[in-house]
């Protein structure tokens, strides 16, 4: 469904259009580490190490890249507390909380249907 672009940068938002900026957002949100990181942050702020432990199997490099992309897109806030060592927390923004529900539904659907998918 195409919507008018409120910024006037293009005629409409259309994820099916090759040049639409929607594609970049869809690419970010369709990533498994993005969906898992947003889910982990739903309960509140977490430090990097806490996130990495919760997201079993993610490398520090991939988690760093994922969090940077989420921060740049406005889904996550990064707060640095001046301590020794530095204390950095990641937290969902209002936008991040808004996308958490549909991503949570997708995660739940996968868990409920995995046996049928693998059959």
Phi and psi restraints in degrees (range 20) as a CNS / XPLOR table:
assign (resid 1 and name C) (resid 2 and name N)
       (resid 2 and name CA) (resid 2 and name C) 1.0 -89.3 20.0 2
assign (resid 2 and name N) (resid 2 and name CA)
       (resid 2 and name C) (resid 3 and name N) 1.0 135.3 20.0 2
assign (resid 2 and name C) (resid 3 and name N)
       (resid 3 and name CA) (resid 3 and name C) 1.0 -119.0 20.0 2
assign (resid 3 and name N) (resid 3 and name CA)
       (resid 3 and name C) (resid 4 and name N) 1.0 152.4 20.0 2
assign (resid 3 and name C) (resid 4 and name N)
       (resid 4 and name CA) (resid 4 and name C) 1.0 -63.9 20.0 2
assign (resid 4 and name N) (resid 4 and name CA)
       (resid 4 and name C) (resid 5 and name N) 1.0 142.9 20.0 2
assign (resid 4 and name C) (resid 5 and name N)
       (resid 5 and name CA) (resid 5 and name C) 1.0 -80.7 20.0 2
assign (resid 5 and name N) (resid 5 and name CA)
       (resid 5 and name C) (resid 6 and name N) 1.0 117.4 20.0 2
assign (resid 5 and name C) (resid 6 and name N)
       (resid 6 and name CA) (resid 6 and name C) 1.0 -68.3 20.0 2
assign (resid 6 and name N) (resid 6 and name CA)
       (resid 6 and name C) (resid 7 and name N) 1.0 -20.0 20.0 2
assign (resid 6 and name C) (resid 7 and name N)
       (resid 7 and name CA) (resid 7 and name C) 1.0 -85.9 20.0 2
assign (resid 7 and name N) (resid 7 and name CA)
       (resid 7 and name C) (resid 8 and name N) 1.0 -14.8 20.0 2
assign (resid 7 and name C) (resid 8 and name N)
       (resid 8 and name CA) (resid 8 and name C) 1.0 76.7 20.0 2
assign (resid 8 and name N) (resid 8 and name CA)
       (resid 8 and name C) (resid 9 and name N) 1.0 9.2 20.0 2
assign (resid 8 and name C) (resid 9 and name N)
       (resid 9 and name CA) (resid 9 and name C) 1.0 -71.9 20.0 2
assign (resid 9 and name N) (resid 9 and name CA)
       (resid 9 and name C) (resid 10 and name N) 1.0 -25.4 20.0 2
assign (resid 9 and name C) (resid 10 and name N)
       (resid 10 and name CA) (resid 10 and name C) 1.0 -155.1 20.0 2
assign (resid 10 and name N) (resid 10 and name CA)
       (resid 10 and name C) (resid 11 and name N) 1.0 168.6 20.0 2
assign (resid 10 and name C) (resid 11 and name N)
       (resid 11 and name CA) (resid 11 and name C) 1.0 -64.7 20.0 2
assign (resid 11 and name N) (resid 11 and name CA)
       (resid 11 and name C) (resid 12 and name N) 1.0 -41.1 20.0 2
assign (resid 11 and name C) (resid 12 and name N)
       (resid 12 and name CA) (resid 12 and name C) 1.0 -156.4 20.0 2
assign (resid 12 and name N) (resid 12 and name CA)
       (resid 12 and name C) (resid 13 and name N) 1.0 158.4 20.0 2
assign (resid 12 and name C) (resid 13 and name N)
       (resid 13 and name CA) (resid 13 and name C) 1.0 -87.1 20.0 2
assign (resid 13 and name N) (resid 13 and name CA)
       (resid 13 and name C) (resid 14 and name N) 1.0 128.2 20.0 2
assign (resid 13 and name C) (resid 14 and name N)
       (resid 14 and name CA) (resid 14 and name C) 1.0 -152.1 20.0 2
assign (resid 14 and name N) (resid 14 and name CA)
       (resid 14 and name C) (resid 15 and name N) 1.0 104.6 20.0 2
assign (resid 14 and name C) (resid 15 and name N)
       (resid 15 and name CA) (resid 15 and name C) 1.0 -63.0 20.0 2
assign (resid 15 and name N) (resid 15 and name CA)
       (resid 15 and name C) (resid 16 and name N) 1.0 -16.3 20.0 2
assign (resid 15 and name C) (resid 16 and name N)
       (resid 16 and name CA) (resid 16 and name C) 1.0 -85.4 20.0 2
assign (resid 16 and name N) (resid 16 and name CA)
       (resid 16 and name C) (resid 17 and name N) 1.0 -12.0 20.0 2
assign (resid 16 and name C) (resid 17 and name N)
       (resid 17 and name CA) (resid 17 and name C) 1.0 -82.9 20.0 2
assign (resid 17 and name N) (resid 17 and name CA)
       (resid 17 and name C) (resid 18 and name N) 1.0 130.4 20.0 2
assign (resid 17 and name C) (resid 18 and name N)
       (resid 18 and name CA) (resid 18 and name C) 1.0 -58.6 20.0 2
assign (resid 18 and name N) (resid 18 and name CA)
       (resid 18 and name C) (resid 19 and name N) 1.0 -36.0 20.0 2
assign (resid 18 and name C) (resid 19 and name N)
       (resid 19 and name CA) (resid 19 and name C) 1.0 -95.4 20.0 2
assign (resid 19 and name N) (resid 19 and name CA)
       (resid 19 and name C) (resid 20 and name N) 1.0 2.1 20.0 2
assign (resid 19 and name C) (resid 20 and name N)
       (resid 20 and name CA) (resid 20 and name C) 1.0 -73.2 20.0 2
assign (resid 20 and name N) (resid 20 and name CA)
       (resid 20 and name C) (resid 21 and name N) 1.0 133.9 20.0 2
assign (resid 20 and name C) (resid 21 and name N)
       (resid 21 and name CA) (resid 21 and name C) 1.0 -61.8 20.0 2
assign (resid 21 and name N) (resid 21 and name CA)
       (resid 21 and name C) (resid 22 and name N) 1.0 -14.9 20.0 2
assign (resid 21 and name C) (resid 22 and name N)
       (resid 22 and name CA) (resid 22 and name C) 1.0 -57.5 20.0 2
assign (resid 22 and name N) (resid 22 and name CA)
       (resid 22 and name C) (resid 23 and name N) 1.0 -31.7 20.0 2
assign (resid 22 and name C) (resid 23 and name N)
       (resid 23 and name CA) (resid 23 and name C) 1.0 -60.0 20.0 2
assign (resid 23 and name N) (resid 23 and name CA)
       (resid 23 and name C) (resid 24 and name N) 1.0 -40.9 20.0 2
assign (resid 23 and name C) (resid 24 and name N)
       (resid 24 and name CA) (resid 24 and name C) 1.0 -64.2 20.0 2
assign (resid 24 and name N) (resid 24 and name CA)
       (resid 24 and name C) (resid 25 and name N) 1.0 -40.2 20.0 2
assign (resid 24 and name C) (resid 25 and name N)
       (resid 25 and name CA) (resid 25 and name C) 1.0 -67.7 20.0 2
assign (resid 25 and name N) (resid 25 and name CA)
       (resid 25 and name C) (resid 26 and name N) 1.0 -43.3 20.0 2
assign (resid 25 and name C) (resid 26 and name N)
       (resid 26 and name CA) (resid 26 and name C) 1.0 -61.4 20.0 2
assign (resid 26 and name N) (resid 26 and name CA)
       (resid 26 and name C) (resid 27 and name N) 1.0 -41.6 20.0 2
assign (resid 26 and name C) (resid 27 and name N)
       (resid 27 and name CA) (resid 27 and name C) 1.0 -60.0 20.0 2
assign (resid 27 and name N) (resid 27 and name CA)
       (resid 27 and name C) (resid 28 and name N) 1.0 -44.1 20.0 2
assign (resid 27 and name C) (resid 28 and name N)
       (resid 28 and name CA) (resid 28 and name C) 1.0 -63.8 20.0 2
assign (resid 28 and name N) (resid 28 and name CA)
       (resid 28 and name C) (resid 29 and name N) 1.0 -47.9 20.0 2
assign (resid 28 and name C) (resid 29 and name N)
       (resid 29 and name CA) (resid 29 and name C) 1.0 -74.3 20.0 2
assign (resid 29 and name N) (resid 29 and name CA)
       (resid 29 and name C) (resid 30 and name N) 1.0 -24.7 20.0 2
assign (resid 29 and name C) (resid 30 and name N)
       (resid 30 and name CA) (resid 30 and name C) 1.0 -82.0 20.0 2
assign (resid 30 and name N) (resid 30 and name CA)
       (resid 30 and name C) (resid 31 and name N) 1.0 -1.6 20.0 2
assign (resid 30 and name C) (resid 31 and name N)
       (resid 31 and name CA) (resid 31 and name C) 1.0 -78.6 20.0 2
assign (resid 31 and name N) (resid 31 and name CA)
       (resid 31 and name C) (resid 32 and name N) 1.0 135.8 20.0 2
assign (resid 31 and name C) (resid 32 and name N)
       (resid 32 and name CA) (resid 32 and name C) 1.0 -62.1 20.0 2
assign (resid 32 and name N) (resid 32 and name CA)
       (resid 32 and name C) (resid 33 and name N) 1.0 -38.7 20.0 2
assign (resid 32 and name C) (resid 33 and name N)
       (resid 33 and name CA) (resid 33 and name C) 1.0 -70.1 20.0 2
assign (resid 33 and name N) (resid 33 and name CA)
       (resid 33 and name C) (resid 34 and name N) 1.0 -31.8 20.0 2
assign (resid 33 and name C) (resid 34 and name N)
       (resid 34 and name CA) (resid 34 and name C) 1.0 -64.5 20.0 2
assign (resid 34 and name N) (resid 34 and name CA)
       (resid 34 and name C) (resid 35 and name N) 1.0 -49.7 20.0 2
assign (resid 34 and name C) (resid 35 and name N)
       (resid 35 and name CA) (resid 35 and name C) 1.0 -60.0 20.0 2
assign (resid 35 and name N) (resid 35 and name CA)
       (resid 35 and name C) (resid 36 and name N) 1.0 -38.9 20.0 2
assign (resid 35 and name C) (resid 36 and name N)
       (resid 36 and name CA) (resid 36 and name C) 1.0 -74.5 20.0 2
assign (resid 36 and name N) (resid 36 and name CA)
       (resid 36 and name C) (resid 37 and name N) 1.0 -39.8 20.0 2
assign (resid 36 and name C) (resid 37 and name N)
       (resid 37 and name CA) (resid 37 and name C) 1.0 -64.8 20.0 2
assign (resid 37 and name N) (resid 37 and name CA)
       (resid 37 and name C) (resid 38 and name N) 1.0 -43.8 20.0 2
assign (resid 37 and name C) (resid 38 and name N)
       (resid 38 and name CA) (resid 38 and name C) 1.0 -62.5 20.0 2
assign (resid 38 and name N) (resid 38 and name CA)
       (resid 38 and name C) (resid 39 and name N) 1.0 -41.5 20.0 2
assign (resid 38 and name C) (resid 39 and name N)
       (resid 39 and name CA) (resid 39 and name C) 1.0 -62.3 20.0 2
assign (resid 39 and name N) (resid 39 and name CA)
       (resid 39 and name C) (resid 40 and name N) 1.0 -41.4 20.0 2
assign (resid 39 and name C) (resid 40 and name N)
       (resid 40 and name CA) (resid 40 and name C) 1.0 -65.5 20.0 2
assign (resid 40 and name N) (resid 40 and name CA)
       (resid 40 and name C) (resid 41 and name N) 1.0 -33.2 20.0 2
assign (resid 40 and name C) (resid 41 and name N)
       (resid 41 and name CA) (resid 41 and name C) 1.0 -85.1 20.0 2
assign (resid 41 and name N) (resid 41 and name CA)
       (resid 41 and name C) (resid 42 and name N) 1.0 -4.0 20.0 2
assign (resid 41 and name C) (resid 42 and name N)
       (resid 42 and name CA) (resid 42 and name C) 1.0 -60.5 20.0 2
assign (resid 42 and name N) (resid 42 and name CA)
       (resid 42 and name C) (resid 43 and name N) 1.0 -33.2 20.0 2
assign (resid 42 and name C) (resid 43 and name N)
       (resid 43 and name CA) (resid 43 and name C) 1.0 -81.9 20.0 2
assign (resid 43 and name N) (resid 43 and name CA)
       (resid 43 and name C) (resid 44 and name N) 1.0 -9.7 20.0 2
assign (resid 43 and name C) (resid 44 and name N)
       (resid 44 and name CA) (resid 44 and name C) 1.0 139.4 20.0 2
assign (resid 44 and name N) (resid 44 and name CA)
       (resid 44 and name C) (resid 45 and name N) 1.0 179.8 20.0 2
assign (resid 44 and name C) (resid 45 and name N)
       (resid 45 and name CA) (resid 45 and name C) 1.0 -63.4 20.0 2
assign (resid 45 and name N) (resid 45 and name CA)
       (resid 45 and name C) (resid 46 and name N) 1.0 146.0 20.0 2
assign (resid 45 and name C) (resid 46 and name N)
       (resid 46 and name CA) (resid 46 and name C) 1.0 -136.1 20.0 2
assign (resid 46 and name N) (resid 46 and name CA)
       (resid 46 and name C) (resid 47 and name N) 1.0 149.3 20.0 2
assign (resid 46 and name C) (resid 47 and name N)
       (resid 47 and name CA) (resid 47 and name C) 1.0 -81.2 20.0 2
assign (resid 47 and name N) (resid 47 and name CA)
       (resid 47 and name C) (resid 48 and name N) 1.0 163.1 20.0 2
assign (resid 47 and name C) (resid 48 and name N)
       (resid 48 and name CA) (resid 48 and name C) 1.0 -55.0 20.0 2
assign (resid 48 and name N) (resid 48 and name CA)
       (resid 48 and name C) (resid 49 and name N) 1.0 -49.1 20.0 2
assign (resid 48 and name C) (resid 49 and name N)
       (resid 49 and name CA) (resid 49 and name C) 1.0 -61.5 20.0 2
assign (resid 49 and name N) (resid 49 and name CA)
       (resid 49 and name C) (resid 50 and name N) 1.0 -38.2 20.0 2
assign (resid 49 and name C) (resid 50 and name N)
       (resid 50 and name CA) (resid 50 and name C) 1.0 -64.2 20.0 2
assign (resid 50 and name N) (resid 50 and name CA)
       (resid 50 and name C) (resid 51 and name N) 1.0 -42.4 20.0 2
assign (resid 50 and name C) (resid 51 and name N)
       (resid 51 and name CA) (resid 51 and name C) 1.0 -62.6 20.0 2
assign (resid 51 and name N) (resid 51 and name CA)
       (resid 51 and name C) (resid 52 and name N) 1.0 -45.3 20.0 2
assign (resid 51 and name C) (resid 52 and name N)
       (resid 52 and name CA) (resid 52 and name C) 1.0 -63.2 20.0 2
assign (resid 52 and name N) (resid 52 and name CA)
       (resid 52 and name C) (resid 53 and name N) 1.0 -39.5 20.0 2
assign (resid 52 and name C) (resid 53 and name N)
       (resid 53 and name CA) (resid 53 and name C) 1.0 -65.8 20.0 2
assign (resid 53 and name N) (resid 53 and name CA)
       (resid 53 and name C) (resid 54 and name N) 1.0 -38.8 20.0 2
assign (resid 53 and name C) (resid 54 and name N)
       (resid 54 and name CA) (resid 54 and name C) 1.0 -69.7 20.0 2
assign (resid 54 and name N) (resid 54 and name CA)
       (resid 54 and name C) (resid 55 and name N) 1.0 -36.0 20.0 2
assign (resid 54 and name C) (resid 55 and name N)
       (resid 55 and name CA) (resid 55 and name C) 1.0 -94.6 20.0 2
assign (resid 55 and name N) (resid 55 and name CA)
       (resid 55 and name C) (resid 56 and name N) 1.0 71.5 20.0 2
assign (resid 55 and name C) (resid 56 and name N)
       (resid 56 and name CA) (resid 56 and name C) 1.0 -51.7 20.0 2
assign (resid 56 and name N) (resid 56 and name CA)
       (resid 56 and name C) (resid 57 and name N) 1.0 130.5 20.0 2
assign (resid 56 and name C) (resid 57 and name N)
       (resid 57 and name CA) (resid 57 and name C) 1.0 96.9 20.0 2
assign (resid 57 and name N) (resid 57 and name CA)
       (resid 57 and name C) (resid 58 and name N) 1.0 -10.0 20.0 2
assign (resid 57 and name C) (resid 58 and name N)
       (resid 58 and name CA) (resid 58 and name C) 1.0 -84.0 20.0 2
assign (resid 58 and name N) (resid 58 and name CA)
       (resid 58 and name C) (resid 59 and name N) 1.0 136.6 20.0 2
assign (resid 58 and name C) (resid 59 and name N)
       (resid 59 and name CA) (resid 59 and name C) 1.0 -81.9 20.0 2
assign (resid 59 and name N) (resid 59 and name CA)
       (resid 59 and name C) (resid 60 and name N) 1.0 156.5 20.0 2
assign (resid 59 and name C) (resid 60 and name N)
       (resid 60 and name CA) (resid 60 and name C) 1.0 -56.7 20.0 2
assign (resid 60 and name N) (resid 60 and name CA)
       (resid 60 and name C) (resid 61 and name N) 1.0 -38.7 20.0 2
assign (resid 60 and name C) (resid 61 and name N)
       (resid 61 and name CA) (resid 61 and name C) 1.0 -63.4 20.0 2
assign (resid 61 and name N) (resid 61 and name CA)
       (resid 61 and name C) (resid 62 and name N) 1.0 -47.1 20.0 2
assign (resid 61 and name C) (resid 62 and name N)
       (resid 62 and name CA) (resid 62 and name C) 1.0 -67.6 20.0 2
assign (resid 62 and name N) (resid 62 and name CA)
       (resid 62 and name C) (resid 63 and name N) 1.0 -40.3 20.0 2
assign (resid 62 and name C) (resid 63 and name N)
       (resid 63 and name CA) (resid 63 and name C) 1.0 -64.1 20.0 2
assign (resid 63 and name N) (resid 63 and name CA)
       (resid 63 and name C) (resid 64 and name N) 1.0 -42.4 20.0 2
assign (resid 63 and name C) (resid 64 and name N)
       (resid 64 and name CA) (resid 64 and name C) 1.0 -59.8 20.0 2
assign (resid 64 and name N) (resid 64 and name CA)
       (resid 64 and name C) (resid 65 and name N) 1.0 -46.8 20.0 2
assign (resid 64 and name C) (resid 65 and name N)
       (resid 65 and name CA) (resid 65 and name C) 1.0 -61.9 20.0 2
assign (resid 65 and name N) (resid 65 and name CA)
       (resid 65 and name C) (resid 66 and name N) 1.0 -42.6 20.0 2
assign (resid 65 and name C) (resid 66 and name N)
       (resid 66 and name CA) (resid 66 and name C) 1.0 -63.4 20.0 2
assign (resid 66 and name N) (resid 66 and name CA)
       (resid 66 and name C) (resid 67 and name N) 1.0 -46.8 20.0 2
assign (resid 66 and name C) (resid 67 and name N)
       (resid 67 and name CA) (resid 67 and name C) 1.0 -64.8 20.0 2
assign (resid 67 and name N) (resid 67 and name CA)
       (resid 67 and name C) (resid 68 and name N) 1.0 -38.1 20.0 2
assign (resid 67 and name C) (resid 68 and name N)
       (resid 68 and name CA) (resid 68 and name C) 1.0 -63.1 20.0 2
assign (resid 68 and name N) (resid 68 and name CA)
       (resid 68 and name C) (resid 69 and name N) 1.0 -44.4 20.0 2
assign (resid 68 and name C) (resid 69 and name N)
       (resid 69 and name CA) (resid 69 and name C) 1.0 -64.5 20.0 2
assign (resid 69 and name N) (resid 69 and name CA)
       (resid 69 and name C) (resid 70 and name N) 1.0 -40.8 20.0 2
assign (resid 69 and name C) (resid 70 and name N)
       (resid 70 and name CA) (resid 70 and name C) 1.0 -65.7 20.0 2
assign (resid 70 and name N) (resid 70 and name CA)
       (resid 70 and name C) (resid 71 and name N) 1.0 -37.3 20.0 2
assign (resid 70 and name C) (resid 71 and name N)
       (resid 71 and name CA) (resid 71 and name C) 1.0 -67.9 20.0 2
assign (resid 71 and name N) (resid 71 and name CA)
       (resid 71 and name C) (resid 72 and name N) 1.0 -44.5 20.0 2
assign (resid 71 and name C) (resid 72 and name N)
       (resid 72 and name CA) (resid 72 and name C) 1.0 -61.4 20.0 2
assign (resid 72 and name N) (resid 72 and name CA)
       (resid 72 and name C) (resid 73 and name N) 1.0 -34.5 20.0 2
assign (resid 72 and name C) (resid 73 and name N)
       (resid 73 and name CA) (resid 73 and name C) 1.0 -83.5 20.0 2
assign (resid 73 and name N) (resid 73 and name CA)
       (resid 73 and name C) (resid 74 and name N) 1.0 -8.7 20.0 2
assign (resid 73 and name C) (resid 74 and name N)
       (resid 74 and name CA) (resid 74 and name C) 1.0 90.9 20.0 2
assign (resid 74 and name N) (resid 74 and name CA)
       (resid 74 and name C) (resid 75 and name N) 1.0 13.4 20.0 2
assign (resid 74 and name C) (resid 75 and name N)
       (resid 75 and name CA) (resid 75 and name C) 1.0 -89.2 20.0 2
assign (resid 75 and name N) (resid 75 and name CA)
       (resid 75 and name C) (resid 76 and name N) 1.0 -23.5 20.0 2
assign (resid 75 and name C) (resid 76 and name N)
       (resid 76 and name CA) (resid 76 and name C) 1.0 -133.7 20.0 2
assign (resid 76 and name N) (resid 76 and name CA)
       (resid 76 and name C) (resid 77 and name N) 1.0 141.3 20.0 2
assign (resid 76 and name C) (resid 77 and name N)
       (resid 77 and name CA) (resid 77 and name C) 1.0 -103.5 20.0 2
assign (resid 77 and name N) (resid 77 and name CA)
       (resid 77 and name C) (resid 78 and name N) 1.0 142.9 20.0 2
assign (resid 77 and name C) (resid 78 and name N)
       (resid 78 and name CA) (resid 78 and name C) 1.0 -116.3 20.0 2
assign (resid 78 and name N) (resid 78 and name CA)
       (resid 78 and name C) (resid 79 and name N) 1.0 122.8 20.0 2
assign (resid 78 and name C) (resid 79 and name N)
       (resid 79 and name CA) (resid 79 and name C) 1.0 -117.4 20.0 2
assign (resid 79 and name N) (resid 79 and name CA)
       (resid 79 and name C) (resid 80 and name N) 1.0 127.8 20.0 2
assign (resid 79 and name C) (resid 80 and name N)
       (resid 80 and name CA) (resid 80 and name C) 1.0 -105.2 20.0 2
assign (resid 80 and name N) (resid 80 and name CA)
       (resid 80 and name C) (resid 81 and name N) 1.0 125.2 20.0 2
assign (resid 80 and name C) (resid 81 and name N)
       (resid 81 and name CA) (resid 81 and name C) 1.0 -104.1 20.0 2
assign (resid 81 and name N) (resid 81 and name CA)
       (resid 81 and name C) (resid 82 and name N) 1.0 124.6 20.0 2
assign (resid 81 and name C) (resid 82 and name N)
       (resid 82 and name CA) (resid 82 and name C) 1.0 -72.8 20.0 2
assign (resid 82 and name N) (resid 82 and name CA)
       (resid 82 and name C) (resid 83 and name N) 1.0 98.0 20.0 2
assign (resid 82 and name C) (resid 83 and name N)
       (resid 83 and name CA) (resid 83 and name C) 1.0 -143.2 20.0 2
assign (resid 83 and name N) (resid 83 and name CA)
       (resid 83 and name C) (resid 84 and name N) 1.0 172.0 20.0 2
assign (resid 83 and name C) (resid 84 and name N)
       (resid 84 and name CA) (resid 84 and name C) 1.0 -117.9 20.0 2
assign (resid 84 and name N) (resid 84 and name CA)
       (resid 84 and name C) (resid 85 and name N) 1.0 114.3 20.0 2
assign (resid 84 and name C) (resid 85 and name N)
       (resid 85 and name CA) (resid 85 and name C) 1.0 -71.4 20.0 2
assign (resid 85 and name N) (resid 85 and name CA)
       (resid 85 and name C) (resid 86 and name N) 1.0 167.4 20.0 2
assign (resid 85 and name C) (resid 86 and name N)
       (resid 86 and name CA) (resid 86 and name C) 1.0 -54.8 20.0 2
assign (resid 86 and name N) (resid 86 and name CA)
       (resid 86 and name C) (resid 87 and name N) 1.0 142.1 20.0 2
assign (resid 86 and name C) (resid 87 and name N)
       (resid 87 and name CA) (resid 87 and name C) 1.0 -111.4 20.0 2
assign (resid 87 and name N) (resid 87 and name CA)
       (resid 87 and name C) (resid 88 and name N) 1.0 115.3 20.0 2
assign (resid 87 and name C) (resid 88 and name N)
       (resid 88 and name CA) (resid 88 and name C) 1.0 -118.5 20.0 2
assign (resid 88 and name N) (resid 88 and name CA)
       (resid 88 and name C) (resid 89 and name N) 1.0 130.1 20.0 2
assign (resid 88 and name C) (resid 89 and name N)
       (resid 89 and name CA) (resid 89 and name C) 1.0 -121.3 20.0 2
assign (resid 89 and name N) (resid 89 and name CA)
       (resid 89 and name C) (resid 90 and name N) 1.0 148.4 20.0 2
assign (resid 89 and name C) (resid 90 and name N)
       (resid 90 and name CA) (resid 90 and name C) 1.0 -116.0 20.0 2
assign (resid 90 and name N) (resid 90 and name CA)
       (resid 90 and name C) (resid 91 and name N) 1.0 138.7 20.0 2
assign (resid 90 and name C) (resid 91 and name N)
       (resid 91 and name CA) (resid 91 and name C) 1.0 -144.5 20.0 2
assign (resid 91 and name N) (resid 91 and name CA)
       (resid 91 and name C) (resid 92 and name N) 1.0 146.0 20.0 2
assign (resid 91 and name C) (resid 92 and name N)
       (resid 92 and name CA) (resid 92 and name C) 1.0 -71.5 20.0 2
assign (resid 92 and name N) (resid 92 and name CA)
       (resid 92 and name C) (resid 93 and name N) 1.0 140.5 20.0 2
assign (resid 92 and name C) (resid 93 and name N)
       (resid 93 and name CA) (resid 93 and name C) 1.0 -83.2 20.0 2
assign (resid 93 and name N) (resid 93 and name CA)
       (resid 93 and name C) (resid 94 and name N) 1.0 -179.6 20.0 2
assign (resid 93 and name C) (resid 94 and name N)
       (resid 94 and name CA) (resid 94 and name C) 1.0 -59.6 20.0 2
assign (resid 94 and name N) (resid 94 and name CA)
       (resid 94 and name C) (resid 95 and name N) 1.0 -41.1 20.0 2
assign (resid 94 and name C) (resid 95 and name N)
       (resid 95 and name CA) (resid 95 and name C) 1.0 -62.7 20.0 2
assign (resid 95 and name N) (resid 95 and name CA)
       (resid 95 and name C) (resid 96 and name N) 1.0 -42.1 20.0 2
assign (resid 95 and name C) (resid 96 and name N)
       (resid 96 and name CA) (resid 96 and name C) 1.0 -63.0 20.0 2
assign (resid 96 and name N) (resid 96 and name CA)
       (resid 96 and name C) (resid 97 and name N) 1.0 -41.3 20.0 2
assign (resid 96 and name C) (resid 97 and name N)
       (resid 97 and name CA) (resid 97 and name C) 1.0 -64.8 20.0 2
assign (resid 97 and name N) (resid 97 and name CA)
       (resid 97 and name C) (resid 98 and name N) 1.0 -33.5 20.0 2
assign (resid 97 and name C) (resid 98 and name N)
       (resid 98 and name CA) (resid 98 and name C) 1.0 -65.4 20.0 2
assign (resid 98 and name N) (resid 98 and name CA)
       (resid 98 and name C) (resid 99 and name N) 1.0 -36.4 20.0 2
assign (resid 98 and name C) (resid 99 and name N)
       (resid 99 and name CA) (resid 99 and name C) 1.0 -87.3 20.0 2
assign (resid 99 and name N) (resid 99 and name CA)
       (resid 99 and name C) (resid 100 and name N) 1.0 -13.4 20.0 2
assign (resid 99 and name C) (resid 100 and name N)
       (resid 100 and name CA) (resid 100 and name C) 1.0 -62.7 20.0 2
assign (resid 100 and name N) (resid 100 and name CA)
       (resid 100 and name C) (resid 101 and name N) 1.0 -37.4 20.0 2
assign (resid 100 and name C) (resid 101 and name N)
       (resid 101 and name CA) (resid 101 and name C) 1.0 -63.9 20.0 2
assign (resid 101 and name N) (resid 101 and name CA)
       (resid 101 and name C) (resid 102 and name N) 1.0 -52.5 20.0 2
assign (resid 101 and name C) (resid 102 and name N)
       (resid 102 and name CA) (resid 102 and name C) 1.0 -64.8 20.0 2
assign (resid 102 and name N) (resid 102 and name CA)
       (resid 102 and name C) (resid 103 and name N) 1.0 -34.5 20.0 2
assign (resid 102 and name C) (resid 103 and name N)
       (resid 103 and name CA) (resid 103 and name C) 1.0 -68.7 20.0 2
assign (resid 103 and name N) (resid 103 and name CA)
       (resid 103 and name C) (resid 104 and name N) 1.0 -35.9 20.0 2
assign (resid 103 and name C) (resid 104 and name N)
       (resid 104 and name CA) (resid 104 and name C) 1.0 -63.6 20.0 2
assign (resid 104 and name N) (resid 104 and name CA)
       (resid 104 and name C) (resid 105 and name N) 1.0 -39.7 20.0 2
assign (resid 104 and name C) (resid 105 and name N)
       (resid 105 and name CA) (resid 105 and name C) 1.0 -63.1 20.0 2
assign (resid 105 and name N) (resid 105 and name CA)
       (resid 105 and name C) (resid 106 and name N) 1.0 -40.0 20.0 2
assign (resid 105 and name C) (resid 106 and name N)
       (resid 106 and name CA) (resid 106 and name C) 1.0 -65.1 20.0 2
assign (resid 106 and name N) (resid 106 and name CA)
       (resid 106 and name C) (resid 107 and name N) 1.0 -45.5 20.0 2
assign (resid 106 and name C) (resid 107 and name N)
       (resid 107 and name CA) (resid 107 and name C) 1.0 -59.4 20.0 2
assign (resid 107 and name N) (resid 107 and name CA)
       (resid 107 and name C) (resid 108 and name N) 1.0 -44.1 20.0 2
assign (resid 107 and name C) (resid 108 and name N)
       (resid 108 and name CA) (resid 108 and name C) 1.0 -64.4 20.0 2
assign (resid 108 and name N) (resid 108 and name CA)
       (resid 108 and name C) (resid 109 and name N) 1.0 -41.1 20.0 2
assign (resid 108 and name C) (resid 109 and name N)
       (resid 109 and name CA) (resid 109 and name C) 1.0 -60.3 20.0 2
assign (resid 109 and name N) (resid 109 and name CA)
       (resid 109 and name C) (resid 110 and name N) 1.0 -44.1 20.0 2
assign (resid 109 and name C) (resid 110 and name N)
       (resid 110 and name CA) (resid 110 and name C) 1.0 -60.4 20.0 2
assign (resid 110 and name N) (resid 110 and name CA)
       (resid 110 and name C) (resid 111 and name N) 1.0 -46.6 20.0 2
assign (resid 110 and name C) (resid 111 and name N)
       (resid 111 and name CA) (resid 111 and name C) 1.0 -62.0 20.0 2
assign (resid 111 and name N) (resid 111 and name CA)
       (resid 111 and name C) (resid 112 and name N) 1.0 -41.6 20.0 2
assign (resid 111 and name C) (resid 112 and name N)
       (resid 112 and name CA) (resid 112 and name C) 1.0 -68.5 20.0 2
assign (resid 112 and name N) (resid 112 and name CA)
       (resid 112 and name C) (resid 113 and name N) 1.0 -31.4 20.0 2
assign (resid 112 and name C) (resid 113 and name N)
       (resid 113 and name CA) (resid 113 and name C) 1.0 -108.8 20.0 2
assign (resid 113 and name N) (resid 113 and name CA)
       (resid 113 and name C) (resid 114 and name N) 1.0 3.9 20.0 2
assign (resid 113 and name C) (resid 114 and name N)
       (resid 114 and name CA) (resid 114 and name C) 1.0 -57.7 20.0 2
assign (resid 114 and name N) (resid 114 and name CA)
       (resid 114 and name C) (resid 115 and name N) 1.0 -43.7 20.0 2
assign (resid 114 and name C) (resid 115 and name N)
       (resid 115 and name CA) (resid 115 and name C) 1.0 -62.7 20.0 2
assign (resid 115 and name N) (resid 115 and name CA)
       (resid 115 and name C) (resid 116 and name N) 1.0 -38.3 20.0 2
assign (resid 115 and name C) (resid 116 and name N)
       (resid 116 and name CA) (resid 116 and name C) 1.0 -68.3 20.0 2
assign (resid 116 and name N) (resid 116 and name CA)
       (resid 116 and name C) (resid 117 and name N) 1.0 -36.4 20.0 2
assign (resid 116 and name C) (resid 117 and name N)
       (resid 117 and name CA) (resid 117 and name C) 1.0 -66.8 20.0 2
assign (resid 117 and name N) (resid 117 and name CA)
       (resid 117 and name C) (resid 118 and name N) 1.0 -40.9 20.0 2
assign (resid 117 and name C) (resid 118 and name N)
       (resid 118 and name CA) (resid 118 and name C) 1.0 -81.7 20.0 2
assign (resid 118 and name N) (resid 118 and name CA)
       (resid 118 and name C) (resid 119 and name N) 1.0 -7.0 20.0 2
